[in-house]
Amino acid sequence: MWLWRLVHGLRVNFPFLLLGVLILEGVVALLSMFTFPPLALALVFVGLGTLALSIVARGMLAVADTSLARFLGIEIPPTEGEEPEGP
């Protein structure tokens, strides 16, 4: 049960987690711009890679969330942007 709560919490709060990671990358790039400019340039590409990997990670979290919920017999409440199931 605790594992599903962790995965579900990560899935629901994933945009905020991703925003925090990207802001942290931006702050490091800003600080390194004056000390070691090639690192700032590299962090631009790291940020783009982070966005690309986030698409994969979000899909994997959704699959893990629904799989765990079905395995444990938990009814998943619809998240924002999803239609509730049933008539």
C-alpha positions in Angstrom: 0.0 0.0 0.0 2.8 2.4 0.9 4.4 1.8 -2.5 1.2 2.7 -4.4 0.9 5.9 -2.3 4.5 6.8 -3.2 4.0 6.1 -6.9 0.6 7.8 -7.0 2.0 10.9 -5.2 4.8 11.1 -7.6 2.5 10.8 -10.6 0.1 13.4 -9.3 2.9 15.9 -8.3 5.1 15.1 -11.3 4.8 18.5 -13.0 5.9 20.3 -9.8 8.9 17.9 -9.4 9.9 18.5 -13.0 9.6 22.2 -12.5 11.8 22.1 -9.5 14.5 20.1 -11.3 14.4 22.5 -14.3 14.6 25.6 -12.0 17.6 24.0 -10.2 19.3 23.3 -13.6 18.7 27.0 -14.6 20.1 28.3 -11.4 23.3 26.2 -11.8 23.6 27.3 -15.4 23.2 31.0 -14.4 25.8 30.7 -11.7 28.2 28.8 -14.0 27.8 31.3 -16.8 30.3 33.7 -15.2 32.7 31.0 -13.9 32.7 28.3 -16.5 30.6 29.1 -19.6 30.9 25.7 -21.3 29.0 24.2 -18.4 26.2 26.7 -18.9 26.0 25.7 -22.5 26.0 22.0 -21.6 23.2 22.6 -19.1 21.0 23.9 -21.9 21.3 20.5 -23.5 20.8 18.7 -20.2 17.6 20.6 -19.7 16.4 19.5 -23.1 17.3 16.0 -22.3 15.4 16.3 -19.0 12.3 17.3 -20.8 12.6 14.4 -23.2 13.1 11.9 -20.4 10.2 13.4 -18.5 7.8 12.2 -21.2 9.0 8.6 -20.7 9.1 8.9 -16.9 5.5 10.2 -16.8 4.3 7.3 -18.9 6.1 4.8 -16.7 4.6 6.4 -13.6 1.1 6.1 -15.0 1.6 2.5 -15.9 3.1 1.7 -12.5 0.3 3.5 -10.8 -2.5 1.7 -12.5 -0.8 -1.7 -12.4 -0.2 -1.4 -8.6 -3.7 -0.2 -8.0 -5.2 -3.1 -9.9 -2.8 -5.6 -8.2 -3.8 -4.2 -4.7 -7.5 -3.8 -5.5 -7.5 0.0 -5.1 -9.9 2.2 -7.0 -7.9 5.0 -8.5 -9.6 8.4 -8.3 -9.6 10.3 -11.6 -6.9 12.9 -11.9 -7.2 16.3 -13.5 -8.0 16.0 -17.2 -9.3 12.4 -17.0 -12.9 11.3 -17.4 -14.3 9.2 -14.7 -15.0 5.6 -15.7 -18.5 4.1 -15.6 -22.0 5.1 -16.9 
